[in-house]
Amino acid sequence: MLTPYFTINQDDEFIYIDVKISHIRFSAPNIEMTVDNDLFRFSLPPYYLRLRFPYPCVDDERSHAEYDSKSESVKIKIPKENKGQFFPDLDLTAKLLARTNENTVEKQKEKKPLIEEMDIKNEVSNDQAEKDLQEGEDFNWEIKQEVPSLEPLDDNLRVNTNDNKYGFNNQYDGIVGVSVSNGNDINGLGDPEATPVNDRIIERLIKENIQFDPEIYAADYIMEKHPTPDDDKNFKQLIEWTNPKVQKFLKWYKSQQSLREDERVAIMPIEFSKEEQEKMMQLPRKSYLLDQHYQLEVLVTIVCLLFAYNLDMRENEGEHNVESAWTIGKITPQFSFLDSKLTVNSSDNLLRSAIITCYRRALTYPLHRSFALCEKVWSDVYYFLRGGKRLVLQSLLDLKELFRFHDIYYVYDKIWLEDLCAYLISDNVTEGQLRKLAHDVKKTSESVTKADITFEKADDDDVGMEDDGNSDQQDEMVALSLEDIDKMAEDVYNNM
């Protein structure tokens, strides 16, 4: 059976469902429709549609269905049980298609999945935007501390433990390794299938230190601060560029401020296109339950993806190019190093670690390497999060398509983006949480300075020294901050 494309609208009394049934000859006697409390079923072979609404409907003489040959769709009208009751999230089609008692993850051998169906009877619903906004919680961004095991782990056993899994909720393995043999240039791990969580962090930090080029960064810094007509990079133009979606949010926010408080809308309205609706219908039908630790990792992953996504959009002024998937994947540590933990220090703030990591990677791999440009990108991320769940979802759906159709990088859609989109659609993420996350991102990113972004490099002062047999002296490393590089670049520029 095929799931047809459909759209849903509502008023105070009715739910209106338009079911597209193109490419078949319409036959009224073959249509079957039932309404059972909150469950609606539609069948017209080869199409079958089952929707679960947040609140009950009724099947009485007011119910109506008719075929519109012009639009090749069946237009259905069913009454609400309680007149005037608002049904939330009717535009999130994947959420309506989800089945009850449908778990999301196959059982793992050594770990029970933290995923199960909740609120089957829809007794709890984030049906009001105002209620959603009150549900924002104060996230504890401190890293969870765990007592280390005193027993050494045999290397032969270590490869097969859950410590080597990756992706959403650490439920995947055996996927990225195959793509590496096919030329996966996003992956930075030497052995992605056998590298434990903490080792991924160490390997990422080492390779970031090695691959960061102070000379390229210094050249871009001078080009940005002292532009000339011959420059091949126009930083001023990119920094001043405004994302159309940010522009839309600012326009909407300004219009809300001009209204009386009781007339304001809590969340910016977003209308999904037909293509976006179809993408949501193709998402896995899942519901999720993650513990607090993984919830924070998922939110941080969304932040990192939004940063990489908006950097690519700003660098290309609103358009993707053939390098976009590589750029976004390379900047996002959860993709390039399968690193969701980001720090081994239990006293570190997870969100701050994520922001600093994104800075480091954005100043190492893309064409334009500018701290000021990154600051503008963090501003974009803030506005995207403030725009609400649907604006974030639009970005993730766009990212999903970018990776899904790539011959090699599709693996990141499989291990992250599919689940992230489905998770965001669910009630697990509220508008209040995203608003709180937006303010946390803004506050934390604004607190990060150039002095906080450091790379370990070989001490150049030791390069010309005579070899006295002390190898430690030759291998000495120094922490080089962006602030240090800026000062050296200015000195060179002023002495030219």
C-alpha positions as CSV (number, residue, x, y, z in Angstrom):
1,M,0.0,0.0,0.0
2,L,1.1,3.6,-0.8
3,T,0.9,6.5,1.6
4,P,-0.7,9.4,-0.4
5,Y,0.4,13.0,-0.1
6,F,-2.0,14.9,2.0
7,T,-2.6,18.3,3.6
8,I,-4.6,19.2,6.7
9,N,-6.4,22.4,7.8
10,Q,-8.9,23.1,10.6
11,D,-11.4,25.6,11.9
12,D,-13.3,25.7,15.1
13,E,-15.6,22.8,14.2
14,F,-13.9,20.6,11.5
15,I,-10.7,19.0,10.4
16,Y,-10.2,19.3,6.6
17,I,-8.1,16.6,4.9
18,D,-7.1,16.8,1.2
19,V,-5.8,13.4,0.0
20,K,-4.0,13.4,-3.3
21,I,-4.8,10.3,-5.4
22,S,-3.3,11.0,-8.8
23,H,-2.5,8.4,-11.4
24,I,-5.4,6.2,-10.6
25,R,-9.0,6.0,-11.8
26,F,-11.3,7.2,-9.1
27,S,-13.9,4.8,-7.8
28,A,-16.2,5.9,-5.1
29,P,-17.3,2.4,-4.0
30,N,-13.7,1.5,-3.3
31,I,-13.2,4.2,-0.7
32,E,-13.3,3.3,2.9
33,M,-13.1,5.8,5.7
34,T,-13.4,5.4,9.4
35,V,-13.1,7.7,12.4
36,D,-12.4,6.0,15.7
37,N,-11.9,8.6,18.5
38,D,-8.5,10.1,17.6
39,L,-7.8,7.7,14.8
40,F,-8.7,8.3,11.2
41,R,-8.3,5.7,8.4
42,F,-8.6,6.2,4.6
43,S,-8.3,3.4,2.1
44,L,-8.5,3.6,-1.7
45,P,-6.3,0.9,-3.3
46,P,-3.4,1.3,-3.7
47,Y,-3.5,4.2,-1.3
48,Y,-3.8,3.8,2.5
49,L,-3.6,6.5,5.1
50,R,-3.8,6.3,8.9
51,L,-3.7,9.5,11.0
52,R,-3.7,9.8,14.8
53,F,-4.8,13.2,15.9
54,P,-4.0,14.8,19.3
55,Y,-7.7,14.9,20.2
56,P,-10.8,12.9,19.2
57,C,-13.1,13.5,16.2
58,V,-16.5,12.0,15.5
59,D,-18.2,10.4,12.5
60,D,-21.7,11.7,12.1
61,E,-24.0,13.3,9.6
62,R,-21.7,16.3,9.4
63,S,-18.8,14.2,8.0
64,H,-18.3,14.6,4.3
65,A,-16.0,13.5,1.4
66,E,-16.0,14.4,-2.3
67,Y,-13.6,13.9,-5.2
68,D,-12.2,17.0,-6.9
69,S,-11.1,16.0,-10.4
70,K,-9.3,19.3,-11.0
71,S,-6.9,18.8,-8.1
72,E,-7.1,14.9,-8.3
73,S,-7.7,14.8,-4.6
74,V,-10.4,13.6,-2.2
75,K,-11.5,16.4,0.1
76,I,-12.6,15.1,3.5
77,K,-14.3,17.0,6.3
78,I,-14.7,15.4,9.8
79,P,-16.1,17.1,12.9
80,K,-14.2,17.6,16.1
81,E,-15.6,16.1,19.2
82,N,-15.2,19.3,21.1
83,K,-16.0,22.4,19.0
84,G,-13.5,25.2,19.3
85,Q,-10.6,22.9,20.4
86,F,-7.3,23.6,18.6
87,F,-5.4,20.7,17.2
88,P,-1.7,21.4,17.3
89,D,1.0,20.3,14.8
90,L,-1.3,19.4,11.9
91,D,1.4,20.6,9.5
92,L,3.9,18.0,11.0
93,T,2.6,15.2,8.9
94,A,5.2,12.6,10.1
95,K,3.9,13.1,13.6
96,L,0.3,12.3,12.6
97,L,1.4,9.2,10.7
98,A,3.2,7.7,13.7
99,R,1.7,4.5,15.1
100,T,1.1,3.7,18.7
101,N,3.4,1.3,20.5
102,E,6.0,1.8,17.7
103,N,9.5,1.6,19.0
104,T,12.4,3.2,17.2
105,V,15.5,1.1,17.7
106,E,16.1,-2.6,17.3
107,K,17.2,-4.3,20.5
108,Q,20.9,-4.1,21.0
109,K,22.9,-7.0,22.4
110,E,24.6,-5.1,25.2
111,K,22.4,-2.1,25.8
112,K,18.7,-1.5,26.1
113,P,17.5,1.3,23.8
114,L,16.2,4.4,25.6
115,I,13.4,4.7,23.2
116,E,9.8,3.9,23.8
117,E,6.2,5.1,23.1
118,M,4.9,7.7,25.5
119,D,1.5,9.4,26.0
120,I,-0.4,7.0,23.8
121,K,-3.7,8.5,24.6
122,N,-2.4,12.1,24.0
123,E,-3.4,13.0,27.5
124,V,-0.5,15.5,27.6
125,S,-0.1,17.8,24.6
126,N,1.9,20.9,23.9
127,D,-1.3,22.3,22.3
128,Q,-0.6,25.9,23.1
129,A,2.4,28.0,22.1
130,E,2.3,29.8,25.4
131,K,2.3,26.5,27.3
132,D,5.2,25.4,25.2
133,L,7.2,28.4,26.0
134,Q,6.7,27.9,29.7
135,E,8.2,24.4,29.4
136,G,11.7,25.6,28.6
137,E,14.1,24.2,31.2
138,D,17.4,25.4,32.6
139,F,19.8,23.0,30.9
140,N,22.7,21.8,33.0
141,W,25.5,22.0,30.4
142,E,28.1,20.5,32.8
143,I,29.5,17.2,31.6
144,K,28.1,14.1,33.4
145,Q,30.8,12.5,35.6
146,E,31.2,8.8,35.7
147,V,33.4,6.7,38.0
148,P,36.1,5.0,35.8
149,S,36.5,1.3,35.8
150,L,39.5,0.0,37.6
151,E,39.8,-3.1,35.4
152,P,41.8,-2.7,32.1
153,L,39.8,-3.4,29.0
154,D,41.3,-5.9,26.6
155,D,41.8,-4.4,23.1
156,N,40.2,-7.3,21.4
157,L,37.0,-6.9,23.4
158,R,37.0,-3.2,23.2
159,V,36.3,-3.1,19.5
160,N,32.9,-4.8,20.0
161,T,31.6,-2.7,22.9
162,N,28.9,0.0,22.8
163,D,31.7,2.5,23.5
164,N,32.4,2.3,19.7
165,K,28.8,3.1,18.6
166,Y,28.0,6.5,17.2
167,G,25.2,8.6,15.7
168,F,21.8,9.4,17.2
169,N,21.6,8.0,20.7
170,N,24.8,6.0,20.0
171,Q,22.8,3.3,18.2
172,Y,24.8,2.8,15.0
173,D,27.9,1.0,13.9
174,G,29.3,-0.6,10.8
175,I,28.1,2.2,8.5
176,V,30.8,4.9,8.4
177,G,33.6,2.4,8.0
178,V,32.2,1.2,4.7
179,S,31.9,4.8,3.4
180,V,35.6,5.5,4.3
181,S,36.7,2.7,1.9
182,N,34.6,4.5,-0.8
183,G,36.4,7.8,-0.3
184,N,34.7,9.6,2.7
185,D,36.7,12.8,3.0
186,I,34.5,14.1,5.8
187,N,35.6,11.4,8.2
188,G,38.7,12.3,10.2
189,L,39.1,9.2,12.3
190,G,41.7,6.7,11.4
191,D,39.4,3.8,12.3
192,P,35.9,5.1,12.9
193,E,34.5,1.6,13.8
194,A,37.0,0.8,16.5
195,T,37.7,4.2,18.1
196,P,36.1,4.6,21.6
197,V,34.3,7.8,22.6
198,N,37.1,9.5,24.5
199,D,39.7,8.5,21.9
200,R,37.7,10.3,19.2
201,I,38.0,13.5,21.2
202,I,41.8,13.2,21.6
203,E,42.2,12.3,17.9
204,R,40.0,15.3,16.9
205,L,42.0,17.8,19.0
206,I,45.3,16.5,17.7
207,K,44.3,16.7,14.1
208,E,42.7,20.1,14.5
209,N,46.0,21.4,15.9
210,I,47.9,19.8,13.0
211,Q,45.6,21.0,10.2
212,F,45.0,24.5,11.4
213,D,47.2,26.8,9.3
214,P,48.2,30.0,11.1
215,E,49.5,31.6,7.9
216,I,46.2,31.1,6.0
217,Y,44.3,32.5,9.0
218,A,46.7,35.5,9.3
219,A,46.4,36.2,5.6
220,D,42.6,36.1,5.8
221,Y,42.7,38.4,8.9
222,I,44.7,41.0,7.1
223,M,42.5,40.7,4.0
224,E,39.5,41.3,6.2
225,K,40.9,44.2,8.2
226,H,42.9,45.9,5.3
227,P,41.0,45.0,2.1
228,T,42.3,45.9,-1.3
229,P,40.7,45.8,-4.8
230,D,43.0,42.8,-5.7
231,D,41.7,40.6,-2.9
232,D,40.1,37.3,-4.0
233,K,37.9,37.2,-0.8
234,N,35.4,39.8,0.2
235,F,34.8,39.4,3.9
236,K,32.9,42.6,4.3
237,Q,30.3,41.5,1.8
238,L,29.8,38.1,3.6
239,I,29.7,39.6,7.1
240,E,27.1,42.2,6.0
241,W,24.9,39.7,4.2
242,T,21.6,38.9,5.9
243,N,20.0,35.5,5.7
244,P,16.4,35.8,4.2
245,K,15.0,33.6,7.0
246,V,16.7,35.8,9.7
247,Q,15.2,38.8,7.9
248,K,11.8,37.2,8.0
249,F,12.1,36.5,11.7
250,L,13.2,40.1,12.5
251,K,10.3,41.5,10.4
252,W,7.8,39.2,12.2
253,Y,9.3,40.0,15.6
254,K,9.1,43.7,14.9
255,S,5.4,43.4,13.9
256,Q,4.6,41.6,17.1
257,Q,6.1,44.3,19.2
258,S,3.7,46.8,17.7
259,L,0.7,44.8,18.9
260,R,-0.9,44.7,22.3
261,E,0.4,41.9,24.5
262,D,-2.8,39.9,24.3
263,E,-2.7,40.0,20.5
264,R,0.8,38.7,20.0
265,V,1.6,35.3,18.6
266,A,4.1,33.4,20.7
267,I,5.9,31.6,17.8
268,M,6.7,32.7,14.3
269,P,4.3,30.9,11.8
270,I,6.1,28.8,9.2
271,E,4.3,27.3,6.2
272,F,5.9,24.1,4.9
273,S,6.1,23.7,1.1
274,K,4.7,20.6,-0.6
275,E,8.3,19.3,-1.0
276,E,9.0,19.7,2.7
277,Q,5.7,18.0,3.6
278,E,6.7,15.1,1.4
279,K,10.1,14.9,3.0
280,M,8.5,14.7,6.4
281,M,6.2,11.9,5.3
282,Q,9.3,9.9,4.3
283,L,10.8,10.2,7.8
284,P,10.9,7.0,9.9
285,R,7.8,6.6,12.0
286,K,9.4,6.8,15.4
287,S,8.9,8.1,18.9
288,Y,11.7,8.6,21.4
289,L,12.7,8.6,25.0
290,L,16.3,9.7,25.7
291,D,17.9,10.2,29.1
292,Q,19.0,13.7,30.0
293,H,22.6,13.1,29.0
294,Y,21.7,12.1,25.4
295,Q,19.0,14.9,25.2
296,L,21.7,17.5,25.8
297,E,24.0,15.8,23.2
298,V,21.2,15.9,20.7
299,L,20.5,19.6,21.3
300,V,24.2,20.4,21.0
301,T,24.3,18.4,17.7
302,I,21.5,20.6,16.4
303,V,23.4,23.7,17.5
304,C,26.6,22.5,15.7
305,L,24.6,21.6,12.5
306,L,22.9,24.9,12.5
307,F,26.3,26.6,12.8
308,A,27.8,24.6,9.9
309,Y,24.7,25.1,7.8
310,N,24.5,28.8,8.3
311,L,28.3,29.2,7.7
312,D,27.8,27.5,4.4
313,M,24.8,29.7,3.6
314,R,26.6,32.8,4.5
315,E,29.8,31.9,2.7
316,N,27.7,31.2,-0.5
317,E,25.2,34.0,0.2
318,G,22.2,31.8,0.4
319,E,23.0,28.9,-2.0
320,H,24.6,25.5,-1.6
321,N,27.3,24.5,-3.9
322,V,29.1,21.2,-4.8
323,E,31.3,21.5,-1.7
324,S,28.5,22.3,0.8
325,A,28.0,18.8,2.1
326,W,31.8,18.4,2.7
327,T,32.1,21.9,4.4
328,I,29.1,21.2,6.7
329,G,30.2,17.7,7.5
330,K,33.8,18.7,8.1
331,I,32.8,21.5,10.5
332,T,30.4,19.4,12.5
333,P,32.4,17.3,14.9
334,Q,29.5,14.8,15.3
335,F,29.9,14.0,11.6
336,S,33.7,14.3,11.0
337,F,34.8,12.6,14.2
338,L,31.6,10.9,15.4
339,D,32.2,13.0,18.5
340,S,29.1,13.9,20.5
341,K,30.8,14.2,23.8
342,L,33.2,16.9,22.7
343,T,35.3,17.0,25.9
344,V,36.9,14.5,28.3
345,N,37.0,17.1,31.1
346,S,34.0,16.6,33.4
347,S,34.2,20.2,34.6
348,D,33.7,21.6,31.1
349,N,30.5,23.2,29.9
350,L,29.1,21.1,27.0
351,L,27.6,24.0,25.1
352,R,30.7,26.2,25.5
353,S,32.9,23.2,24.4
354,A,30.7,22.8,21.3
355,I,30.9,26.5,20.4
356,I,34.7,26.6,20.8
357,T,35.0,23.3,18.7
358,C,32.9,24.9,15.9
359,Y,35.1,28.0,16.0
360,R,38.3,25.9,15.7
361,R,36.9,23.8,12.8
362,A,35.4,26.8,11.0
363,L,38.9,28.5,11.1
364,T,40.6,25.4,9.8
365,Y,38.6,24.0,6.8
366,P,36.4,26.4,4.9
367,L,37.6,28.9,2.2
368,H,36.9,32.0,4.4
369,R,38.5,31.8,7.8
370,S,37.4,34.7,9.9
371,F,36.4,35.1,13.6
372,A,34.1,38.0,12.8
373,L,32.4,35.9,10.1
374,C,31.9,33.1,12.7
375,E,30.4,35.6,15.1
376,K,27.8,36.6,12.5
377,V,27.0,32.9,12.0
378,W,26.4,32.4,15.7
379,S,24.0,35.3,15.5
380,D,22.2,33.5,12.6
381,V,22.0,30.3,14.8
382,Y,20.4,32.4,17.6
383,Y,17.7,33.7,15.3
384,F,17.0,30.3,13.8
385,L,16.5,28.8,17.3
386,R,14.4,31.8,18.3
387,G,12.3,31.2,15.2
388,G,11.1,28.0,16.7
389,K,10.9,24.3,16.0
390,R,9.6,24.7,12.4
391,L,12.3,27.0,11.3
392,V,15.0,24.6,12.7
393,L,13.2,21.7,11.1
394,Q,13.2,23.4,7.7
395,S,17.0,23.7,8.0
396,L,17.4,20.1,9.0
397,L,15.2,18.9,6.2
398,D,17.3,20.9,3.7
399,L,20.5,19.4,5.2
400,K,18.9,15.9,5.0
401,E,18.4,16.3,1.3
402,L,21.9,17.6,0.8
403,F,23.4,14.5,2.4
404,R,20.7,11.9,1.3
405,F,21.5,12.2,-2.4
406,H,25.3,12.2,-2.0
407,D,27.0,9.0,-3.2
408,I,29.2,8.8,-0.1
409,Y,28.1,11.2,2.5
410,Y,24.5,9.8,2.7
411,V,25.7,7.8,5.7
412,Y,25.4,11.0,7.9
413,D,21.7,11.2,6.9
414,K,21.4,7.6,8.1
415,I,23.1,7.9,11.4
416,W,22.0,11.5,12.4
417,L,19.7,13.5,10.2
418,E,16.8,11.1,9.8
419,D,16.5,10.6,13.6
420,L,17.1,14.3,14.3
421,C,14.2,15.4,12.1
422,A,11.9,12.8,13.5
423,Y,12.9,13.6,17.1
424,L,12.4,17.3,16.5
425,I,8.9,16.7,15.1
426,S,8.0,14.7,18.2
427,D,6.9,16.3,21.5
428,N,10.3,15.6,23.0
429,V,11.5,19.0,22.0
430,T,9.3,21.9,22.9
431,E,9.3,25.5,21.7
432,G,10.3,26.6,25.2
433,Q,13.4,24.4,25.2
434,L,14.5,25.9,21.8
435,R,14.0,29.4,23.1
436,K,16.0,28.7,26.2
437,L,18.7,27.0,24.0
438,A,18.7,30.1,21.8
439,H,19.5,32.4,24.7
440,D,22.1,30.0,26.0
441,V,23.8,30.0,22.6
442,K,23.7,33.7,22.4
443,K,25.1,34.3,25.9
444,T,27.8,31.6,25.6
445,S,29.0,32.5,22.1
446,E,29.3,36.2,23.0
447,S,31.5,35.2,26.0
448,V,34.0,33.4,23.7
449,T,36.9,35.6,22.7
450,K,39.8,35.2,20.4
451,A,42.0,34.4,23.4
452,D,39.8,31.4,24.1
453,I,40.5,29.9,20.6
454,T,43.9,28.2,20.9
455,F,45.9,25.7,18.8
456,E,48.9,23.8,19.9
457,K,51.8,24.3,17.5
458,A,55.5,23.6,17.5
459,D,57.5,26.4,19.1
460,D,59.2,28.2,16.2
461,D,61.7,29.7,18.5
462,D,63.3,26.2,18.9
463,V,63.6,25.5,15.2
464,G,66.9,27.1,14.7
465,M,68.5,25.8,17.9
466,E,71.4,23.4,17.8
467,D,70.7,19.8,18.5
468,D,72.1,19.1,22.0
469,G,70.6,15.7,22.2
470,N,67.6,16.9,24.1
471,S,64.7,15.8,21.9
472,D,62.1,17.1,24.3
473,Q,63.3,20.6,23.6
474,Q,62.8,20.3,19.9
475,D,59.4,18.8,20.3
476,E,58.1,21.5,22.6
477,M,54.6,22.7,21.8
478,V,53.1,26.1,22.6
479,A,49.5,27.2,22.8
480,L,48.9,29.8,20.0
481,S,45.7,31.8,20.3
482,L,43.9,33.8,17.6
483,E,44.8,36.9,19.5
484,D,48.5,36.0,19.3
485,I,48.2,35.4,15.5
486,D,46.4,38.7,15.0
487,K,49.2,40.6,16.7
488,M,51.9,38.9,14.7
489,A,50.0,39.5,11.5
490,E,49.6,43.2,12.3
491,D,53.3,43.5,13.0
492,V,54.2,41.9,9.7
493,Y,51.7,44.1,7.9
494,N,52.9,47.3,9.5
495,N,56.6,46.5,8.7
496,M,56.0,45.8,5.0
